[in-house]
Amino acid sequence: MNNKKKITMLLLMAITAIGAYAQGNGIAGINEATKMVTSYFDPGTKLIYAVGAVVGLIGGIKVYNKFSSGDPDTSKTAASWFGACIFLIVAATILRSFFL
């Protein structure tokens, strides 16, 4: 009976050690994943700013063409393109500040 107690205690200690080891690696894995995800925010923000610049240039050309042709709908087009550019810039900034 003494041997059974020793074996039971040895198994309990082994299970406890395995559980503690697994918890430590889980936290390290979560921290590593967090670092990897947050490292993508800076390039992603720059990409959104670049897309906003391209959208702004295209919108400027479209508004200029409408203005040159005398289209009465120029102000509506200008407002929509300007709003799209502002949305991209604000969305990128808010997402960056929200997640970092």
LINNORGI-V707149 format. One record per pair of residues at least 6 apart in sequence whose ideal C-beta (glycine too) atoms are under 8 Angstrom apart, sorted by the first residue. I is the first residue (numbers start at 1). GAP is how many residues later the second one is. If there is no record, write none. Layout:
I GAP
I GAP
This chain:
38 61
38 62
41 54
41 55
41 58
41 59
44 48
45 47
45 48
45 50
45 51
48 40
48 41
48 43
48 44
49 39
49 40
49 43
51 37
52 33
52 36
52 37
52 40
55 26
55 29
55 30
55 33
56 25
56 29
58 23
59 18
59 19
59 22
59 23
59 25
59 26
60 21
62 15
62 19
63 11
63 14
63 15
63 18
66 7
66 8
66 11
67 7
71 6
